[in-house]
């Protein structure tokens, strides 16, 4: 059977890339004749680049919601580069309430949730542009290299309405690394772990001409996998051209392309395997099925202070994404697949927003238009649809210790209108201590897959309608030079909660059911702590979330999770060695777990399997020597048996090594 023509997607984008380069080069030449001849390295960039005494006008930051960016945040590359993180999922534990259901190996499609809300209700953005798959609703966190990330911005509660949809569970905005350097800069990253797990990444950036910077990066990520049919092979290529014609305007074009192949073994067979955790004797459910995916994400963006006010920003985004997925059910050794599905989809959109700031108030208004299409699929009909929304928000500061916020968003999809709104009151009750309370109503529309997927394994119990989320939050934040503490209590009620349920054997006929649960309640609390004393630092979070459907308690996700680390950090040998020694813990309470369905890339509720509670420890050392970051990890030294989804055992005891090296000149 012929392989999918994934690489053919690159052809139109390559032509577009060439046009953009020529256009920006011409613009930069014109600007060089009109602007003073000034060049420099951007002073507030996280990367250590050589500087020039001359100054080039440019926008200080693009792609981020928070101005200026908090370089001391644990989610900023200044901080997380000094860890053993490999991909985005290795950082998200730092956000209270975030939980990742892991499938035991790189690229397998780990499932992200926030306080009980799944990936389809969380907006993942790159520099403000949407990344969520219009068919499935989620995003593979392995598709975005960590070296491309400058900082992560988490926006939840009523504020999330202003920046993305669907967003009942909040927004995660990935801000990319930005460069403006007259000297060439090269970064190399290498990682090696067990089962031939290797990651290699290279980045090059340099100013092409006055005000025009070019960046290109390439990553290869491979592993043989711990178990049979879990091998992963991924290529990622990203490029960006950024043009700064003045201090008030920045324009950029970027492309991120990922192609990956992975084996989908459907987990370990508990009946035929002598042990679930023995790498040698374990038997997987499916030894042949696989998936090939290809994805292009192109973005043309502009950000400017068109009103000559650095706090009043204008943002414009034009974006396009093309996605391909081949899912094949194997036919045995040396035999062609029994079945293959080739799925092609795409989406493009426009996003406009304007921020205005006065001494006592801030106003943000914006609008979005997104066109979504399914061009080809065995399980889906060809279709197109449009999503439109307008949003607005205002915050008022009647006193130095008091702030009030209100946001509203109107959305329309498939002829259905939804009006979401949120409010928040914040008060500084003591120096460094802030109390806040919020309430809001938001909606999540069904995904294309939830509405239209036609397969023998899936049944629909009724006509699916949109979810309605009602969220109330109350919390306190405390911050000083050595302590950061956040405590948040929440209660979320979901009317018509869209739910997948596993009611039969995996991939069996009519084995998965999708329906609306009339009423779901998720209540709980999150807490985050950052503490520094002497040369030690503690970072950690704790989440408790109780899930009730129709008034009955269910434990499809763990009620209690905690992740954190205790580290010692010091500069030795006259500051030439920046050393960090850390012990990281992860605690997950017992739960029923969700059944992963590879064919649909979804997780479904099930009640037949109980996942035991576990606590695991990792030890790692991170050292910065010159411009090189070294990391050595001893993962799970106690050899704890654990899993978060049945039956996908997580890694046993092993060693990982990483090197991240930057060259300038």
NORZI-V998538 format. One record per backbone hydrogen bond with DSSP energy under -0.5 kcal/mol. CO is the residue of the C=O (numbers start at 1). NH is the residue of the N-H. E is the energy in kcal/mol with one decimal. If there is no record, write none. Layout:
co=CO nh=NH e=E
co=CO nh=NH e=E
//
This chain:
co=4 nh=6 e=-1.6
co=5 nh=8 e=-0.8
co=6 nh=9 e=-1.7
co=7 nh=10 e=-1.4
co=8 nh=11 e=-1.2
co=9 nh=13 e=-0.9
co=10 nh=14 e=-2.2
co=11 nh=15 e=-1.7
co=12 nh=16 e=-2.3
co=13 nh=17 e=-2.6
co=14 nh=18 e=-2.1
co=15 nh=19 e=-2.1
co=16 nh=20 e=-2.3
co=17 nh=21 e=-2.3
co=18 nh=22 e=-2.2
co=19 nh=23 e=-2.5
co=20 nh=24 e=-2.9
co=21 nh=25 e=-2.4
co=22 nh=26 e=-2.1
co=23 nh=27 e=-2.4
co=24 nh=28 e=-2.6
co=25 nh=29 e=-1.7
co=26 nh=30 e=-2.0
co=27 nh=31 e=-2.5
co=28 nh=32 e=-1.9
co=29 nh=33 e=-0.9
co=30 nh=33 e=-0.7
co=30 nh=34 e=-0.8
co=31 nh=34 e=-0.8
co=31 nh=35 e=-2.9
co=36 nh=38 e=-1.7
co=42 nh=45 e=-1.3
co=47 nh=49 e=-1.0
co=69 nh=71 e=-1.1
co=70 nh=73 e=-1.4
co=73 nh=76 e=-1.8
co=75 nh=152 e=-1.5
co=76 nh=79 e=-2.1
co=76 nh=80 e=-2.5
co=77 nh=81 e=-1.5
co=79 nh=82 e=-1.4
co=80 nh=83 e=-1.0
co=86 nh=146 e=-0.5
co=87 nh=90 e=-1.9
co=88 nh=91 e=-2.2
co=88 nh=92 e=-1.3
co=91 nh=94 e=-2.0
co=92 nh=95 e=-2.0
co=94 nh=96 e=-0.6
co=95 nh=98 e=-1.8
co=97 nh=115 e=-2.4
co=99 nh=101 e=-0.5
co=99 nh=113 e=-2.0
co=100 nh=102 e=-0.8
co=101 nh=111 e=-2.2
co=102 nh=644 e=-0.5
co=105 nh=108 e=-1.4
co=110 nh=112 e=-0.6
co=111 nh=101 e=-2.9
co=112 nh=119 e=-0.6
co=113 nh=99 e=-2.5
co=114 nh=117 e=-1.9
co=116 nh=118 e=-0.5
co=117 nh=114 e=-2.6
co=118 nh=121 e=-1.8
co=119 nh=122 e=-1.6
co=121 nh=169 e=-3.1
co=122 nh=124 e=-0.6
co=123 nh=125 e=-0.5
co=123 nh=172 e=-2.8
co=124 nh=131 e=-2.1
co=124 nh=132 e=-0.6
co=125 nh=174 e=-3.1
co=126 nh=129 e=-1.9
co=129 nh=126 e=-2.6
co=133 nh=137 e=-2.4
co=134 nh=448 e=-1.2
co=135 nh=449 e=-2.2
co=138 nh=133 e=-3.2
co=139 nh=141 e=-0.7
co=140 nh=143 e=-2.1
co=141 nh=88 e=-0.6
co=141 nh=144 e=-0.9
co=143 nh=145 e=-0.5
co=145 nh=148 e=-1.4
co=146 nh=149 e=-1.7
co=148 nh=177 e=-1.6
co=150 nh=77 e=-3.2
co=151 nh=175 e=-2.7
co=152 nh=154 e=-0.5
co=153 nh=155 e=-0.5
co=153 nh=173 e=-2.9
co=155 nh=171 e=-3.5
co=156 nh=159 e=-0.8
co=157 nh=160 e=-1.5
co=158 nh=161 e=-1.3
co=159 nh=162 e=-1.9
co=160 nh=163 e=-1.2
co=160 nh=164 e=-1.3
co=167 nh=170 e=-1.1
co=170 nh=123 e=-2.1
co=171 nh=155 e=-2.6
co=172 nh=125 e=-2.7
co=172 nh=174 e=-0.6
co=173 nh=153 e=-2.5
co=173 nh=175 e=-0.7
co=174 nh=127 e=-2.5
co=174 nh=176 e=-0.6
co=175 nh=150 e=-3.5
co=175 nh=151 e=-1.5
co=180 nh=42 e=-0.8
co=181 nh=207 e=-2.7
co=184 nh=665 e=-2.6
co=185 nh=205 e=-2.2
co=186 nh=663 e=-4.1
co=187 nh=203 e=-2.5
co=188 nh=661 e=-3.6
co=189 nh=201 e=-2.6
co=190 nh=659 e=-3.2
co=191 nh=199 e=-2.3
co=192 nh=657 e=-2.7
co=193 nh=197 e=-0.9
co=195 nh=224 e=-2.4
co=195 nh=225 e=-0.8
co=196 nh=198 e=-0.8
co=197 nh=193 e=-2.9
co=198 nh=222 e=-2.7
co=199 nh=191 e=-2.4
co=200 nh=220 e=-2.7
co=201 nh=189 e=-2.9
co=202 nh=218 e=-2.3
co=203 nh=187 e=-2.5
co=204 nh=216 e=-2.4
co=205 nh=185 e=-2.3
co=206 nh=214 e=-2.5
co=209 nh=212 e=-2.1
co=211 nh=213 e=-0.5
co=211 nh=244 e=-2.7
co=212 nh=208 e=-2.3
co=212 nh=209 e=-1.3
co=213 nh=242 e=-2.6
co=214 nh=206 e=-2.0
co=215 nh=240 e=-2.5
co=216 nh=204 e=-2.6
co=217 nh=238 e=-2.4
co=218 nh=202 e=-2.5
co=219 nh=236 e=-2.5
co=220 nh=200 e=-2.6
co=221 nh=234 e=-2.4
co=222 nh=198 e=-2.6
co=223 nh=232 e=-2.4
co=224 nh=230 e=-0.5
co=227 nh=230 e=-0.7
co=231 nh=263 e=-1.9
co=232 nh=223 e=-2.1
co=233 nh=261 e=-2.3
co=234 nh=221 e=-2.5
co=235 nh=259 e=-2.3
co=236 nh=219 e=-2.7
co=237 nh=257 e=-3.0
co=238 nh=217 e=-2.8
co=239 nh=255 e=-2.4
co=240 nh=215 e=-2.3
co=241 nh=253 e=-2.3
co=242 nh=213 e=-2.8
co=243 nh=245 e=-0.6
co=243 nh=251 e=-2.9
co=246 nh=249 e=-0.8
co=248 nh=305 e=-2.2
co=249 nh=246 e=-1.0
co=250 nh=303 e=-2.3
co=251 nh=243 e=-3.6
co=252 nh=301 e=-2.8
co=253 nh=241 e=-2.6
co=254 nh=299 e=-2.5
co=255 nh=239 e=-2.3
co=256 nh=297 e=-2.0
co=257 nh=237 e=-2.7
co=258 nh=295 e=-2.4
co=259 nh=235 e=-2.9
co=260 nh=293 e=-2.5
co=261 nh=233 e=-2.2
co=262 nh=291 e=-2.5
co=263 nh=265 e=-0.7
co=265 nh=285 e=-0.6
co=265 nh=286 e=-2.0
co=267 nh=285 e=-2.6
co=268 nh=270 e=-0.8
co=269 nh=273 e=-1.4
co=277 nh=279 e=-0.7
co=278 nh=282 e=-1.6
co=283 nh=269 e=-3.0
co=289 nh=264 e=-2.0
co=290 nh=328 e=-2.4
co=291 nh=262 e=-2.4
co=292 nh=326 e=-3.1
co=293 nh=260 e=-2.3
co=294 nh=324 e=-2.7
co=295 nh=258 e=-2.4
co=296 nh=322 e=-1.7
co=297 nh=256 e=-2.0
co=298 nh=320 e=-2.5
co=299 nh=254 e=-2.5
co=299 nh=301 e=-0.5
co=300 nh=318 e=-2.6
co=301 nh=252 e=-2.5
co=302 nh=316 e=-2.4
co=303 nh=250 e=-2.1
co=304 nh=306 e=-0.9
co=304 nh=314 e=-2.8
co=305 nh=308 e=-1.7
co=309 nh=312 e=-1.6
co=311 nh=313 e=-0.8
co=312 nh=307 e=-0.6
co=313 nh=355 e=-3.1
co=314 nh=304 e=-2.2
co=315 nh=353 e=-2.2
co=316 nh=302 e=-2.3
co=317 nh=351 e=-2.4
co=318 nh=300 e=-3.0
co=319 nh=349 e=-2.2
co=320 nh=298 e=-3.1
co=321 nh=347 e=-2.2
co=322 nh=296 e=-2.5
co=323 nh=345 e=-2.3
co=324 nh=294 e=-2.2
co=325 nh=327 e=-0.5
co=325 nh=343 e=-3.3
co=326 nh=292 e=-2.2
co=326 nh=328 e=-0.5
co=327 nh=341 e=-2.6
co=328 nh=290 e=-1.9
co=328 nh=330 e=-0.6
co=329 nh=338 e=-2.4
co=329 nh=339 e=-1.2
co=332 nh=335 e=-1.9
co=335 nh=331 e=-0.6
co=339 nh=329 e=-2.8
co=341 nh=327 e=-2.3
co=341 nh=343 e=-0.6
co=343 nh=325 e=-2.4
co=344 nh=375 e=-1.7
co=344 nh=376 e=-1.6
co=345 nh=323 e=-3.0
co=346 nh=373 e=-2.6
co=347 nh=321 e=-2.8
co=348 nh=371 e=-3.2
co=349 nh=319 e=-2.3
co=350 nh=369 e=-2.2
co=351 nh=317 e=-2.5
co=352 nh=367 e=-2.4
co=353 nh=315 e=-2.7
co=354 nh=365 e=-2.2
co=356 nh=363 e=-2.8
co=360 nh=397 e=-3.2
co=361 nh=358 e=-3.4
co=362 nh=395 e=-2.4
co=363 nh=356 e=-3.2
co=364 nh=393 e=-2.6
co=365 nh=354 e=-2.8
co=366 nh=391 e=-2.3
co=367 nh=352 e=-2.4
co=368 nh=389 e=-2.1
co=369 nh=350 e=-2.6
co=370 nh=387 e=-3.2
co=371 nh=348 e=-2.1
co=372 nh=385 e=-2.4
co=373 nh=346 e=-2.3
co=373 nh=375 e=-0.6
co=374 nh=383 e=-1.3
co=376 nh=344 e=-2.9
co=379 nh=454 e=-3.0
co=383 nh=374 e=-2.8
co=385 nh=372 e=-3.1
co=386 nh=414 e=-0.6
co=387 nh=370 e=-2.9
co=388 nh=412 e=-2.2
co=389 nh=368 e=-2.8
co=390 nh=410 e=-2.8
co=391 nh=366 e=-2.3
co=392 nh=408 e=-2.6
co=393 nh=364 e=-2.8
co=394 nh=406 e=-2.4
co=395 nh=362 e=-2.4
co=396 nh=404 e=-2.3
co=399 nh=402 e=-1.4
co=401 nh=428 e=-2.6
co=402 nh=399 e=-0.8
co=403 nh=426 e=-3.1
co=404 nh=396 e=-2.9
co=405 nh=424 e=-2.2
co=406 nh=394 e=-2.7
co=407 nh=422 e=-2.5
co=408 nh=392 e=-2.3
co=409 nh=420 e=-3.1
co=410 nh=390 e=-1.9
co=411 nh=418 e=-2.4
co=412 nh=388 e=-2.0
co=413 nh=416 e=-2.0
co=416 nh=413 e=-2.1
co=418 nh=411 e=-2.9
co=418 nh=420 e=-0.6
co=420 nh=409 e=-2.7
co=421 nh=441 e=-2.7
co=422 nh=407 e=-2.7
co=423 nh=439 e=-2.1
co=424 nh=405 e=-3.0
co=425 nh=437 e=-2.1
co=426 nh=403 e=-2.8
co=427 nh=429 e=-1.1
co=427 nh=435 e=-3.3
co=430 nh=433 e=-2.7
co=432 nh=479 e=-2.7
co=433 nh=429 e=-0.8
co=433 nh=430 e=-1.4
co=434 nh=477 e=-2.8
co=435 nh=427 e=-3.1
co=436 nh=475 e=-2.8
co=437 nh=425 e=-2.8
co=438 nh=473 e=-2.7
co=439 nh=423 e=-2.7
co=440 nh=471 e=-2.4
co=441 nh=421 e=-2.0
co=442 nh=469 e=-3.6
co=444 nh=467 e=-2.7
co=447 nh=451 e=-1.7
co=448 nh=452 e=-2.7
co=449 nh=453 e=-2.0
co=453 nh=455 e=-0.6
co=455 nh=458 e=-1.3
co=456 nh=510 e=-3.1
co=457 nh=512 e=-3.2
co=459 nh=514 e=-2.4
co=462 nh=464 e=-0.5
co=467 nh=444 e=-1.5
co=468 nh=495 e=-2.8
co=469 nh=442 e=-2.4
co=470 nh=493 e=-2.5
co=471 nh=440 e=-2.0
co=472 nh=491 e=-2.0
co=473 nh=438 e=-2.5
co=474 nh=489 e=-3.2
co=475 nh=436 e=-2.6
co=476 nh=487 e=-2.4
co=477 nh=434 e=-3.1
co=478 nh=485 e=-3.0
co=482 nh=532 e=-2.6
co=483 nh=480 e=-2.8
co=484 nh=530 e=-2.9
co=485 nh=478 e=-3.3
co=486 nh=528 e=-2.6
co=487 nh=476 e=-2.2
co=488 nh=526 e=-2.7
co=489 nh=474 e=-2.2
co=490 nh=524 e=-2.2
co=491 nh=472 e=-2.1
co=492 nh=522 e=-3.1
co=493 nh=470 e=-2.6
co=493 nh=495 e=-0.5
co=494 nh=497 e=-0.5
co=494 nh=520 e=-1.9
co=495 nh=468 e=-2.0
co=497 nh=517 e=-2.8
co=499 nh=515 e=-1.9
co=500 nh=605 e=-2.9
co=501 nh=503 e=-0.7
co=501 nh=513 e=-2.7
co=505 nh=508 e=-2.6
co=508 nh=511 e=-1.4
co=511 nh=503 e=-2.9
co=511 nh=504 e=-1.2
co=512 nh=459 e=-2.1
co=513 nh=501 e=-2.6
co=514 nh=461 e=-1.8
co=515 nh=499 e=-2.5
co=515 nh=517 e=-0.5
co=516 nh=518 e=-0.6
co=517 nh=497 e=-2.2
co=518 nh=496 e=-1.2
co=519 nh=550 e=-2.9
co=520 nh=494 e=-3.2
co=521 nh=548 e=-2.6
co=522 nh=492 e=-3.2
co=523 nh=546 e=-3.2
co=524 nh=490 e=-2.5
co=525 nh=544 e=-2.8
co=526 nh=488 e=-2.9
co=527 nh=542 e=-2.5
co=528 nh=486 e=-2.4
co=529 nh=540 e=-2.2
co=530 nh=484 e=-3.0
co=531 nh=538 e=-2.8
co=533 nh=536 e=-2.8
co=535 nh=569 e=-2.8
co=536 nh=533 e=-2.3
co=537 nh=567 e=-2.8
co=538 nh=531 e=-2.5
co=539 nh=565 e=-3.2
co=540 nh=529 e=-2.9
co=541 nh=563 e=-1.3
co=542 nh=527 e=-2.4
co=543 nh=561 e=-2.2
co=544 nh=525 e=-2.1
co=546 nh=523 e=-2.0
co=547 nh=554 e=-2.5
co=548 nh=521 e=-2.9
co=548 nh=550 e=-0.5
co=549 nh=552 e=-2.1
co=552 nh=549 e=-2.7
co=554 nh=547 e=-0.7
co=555 nh=592 e=-3.8
co=555 nh=593 e=-0.7
co=559 nh=545 e=-2.2
co=560 nh=589 e=-2.3
co=561 nh=543 e=-2.8
co=562 nh=587 e=-3.0
co=563 nh=541 e=-2.3
co=564 nh=585 e=-2.7
co=565 nh=539 e=-2.4
co=566 nh=583 e=-2.4
co=567 nh=537 e=-2.3
co=568 nh=581 e=-2.7
co=570 nh=572 e=-0.6
co=570 nh=579 e=-2.9
co=572 nh=576 e=-0.6
co=572 nh=577 e=-2.1
co=573 nh=576 e=-1.2
co=576 nh=626 e=-0.7
co=577 nh=572 e=-3.0
co=577 nh=579 e=-0.8
co=578 nh=624 e=-2.4
co=579 nh=570 e=-2.0
co=580 nh=622 e=-2.8
co=581 nh=568 e=-2.9
co=582 nh=620 e=-2.4
co=583 nh=566 e=-2.5
co=584 nh=618 e=-2.4
co=585 nh=564 e=-1.8
co=586 nh=616 e=-2.4
co=587 nh=562 e=-2.2
co=588 nh=614 e=-2.2
co=590 nh=559 e=-0.5
co=591 nh=611 e=-3.5
co=593 nh=606 e=-0.8
co=594 nh=596 e=-0.5
co=595 nh=604 e=-2.7
co=596 nh=598 e=-0.6
co=597 nh=600 e=-1.0
co=597 nh=601 e=-1.8
co=597 nh=602 e=-1.2
co=602 nh=597 e=-3.0
co=604 nh=595 e=-3.2
co=605 nh=502 e=-3.7
co=609 nh=611 e=-0.5
co=610 nh=612 e=-0.6
co=611 nh=591 e=-1.8
co=614 nh=588 e=-2.5
co=616 nh=586 e=-1.9
co=617 nh=636 e=-0.8
co=617 nh=637 e=-0.5
co=618 nh=584 e=-3.0
co=619 nh=634 e=-3.6
co=620 nh=582 e=-2.9
co=621 nh=632 e=-2.5
co=622 nh=580 e=-2.4
co=623 nh=625 e=-0.6
co=623 nh=630 e=-3.1
co=624 nh=578 e=-2.3
co=624 nh=626 e=-0.5
co=625 nh=628 e=-1.9
co=627 nh=662 e=-1.7
co=628 nh=625 e=-2.6
co=629 nh=660 e=-2.8
co=630 nh=623 e=-2.7
co=631 nh=658 e=-2.9
co=632 nh=621 e=-2.6
co=633 nh=635 e=-0.7
co=633 nh=656 e=-2.4
co=634 nh=619 e=-2.4
co=634 nh=637 e=-0.5
co=635 nh=654 e=-1.8
co=636 nh=639 e=-2.1
co=642 nh=650 e=-2.7
co=645 nh=648 e=-2.5
co=646 nh=596 e=-0.6
co=647 nh=268 e=-2.9
co=648 nh=644 e=-0.5
co=654 nh=635 e=-2.3
co=656 nh=633 e=-2.8
co=657 nh=192 e=-2.9
co=658 nh=631 e=-2.6
co=659 nh=190 e=-3.2
co=660 nh=629 e=-3.4
co=661 nh=188 e=-3.4
co=663 nh=186 e=-3.1
//
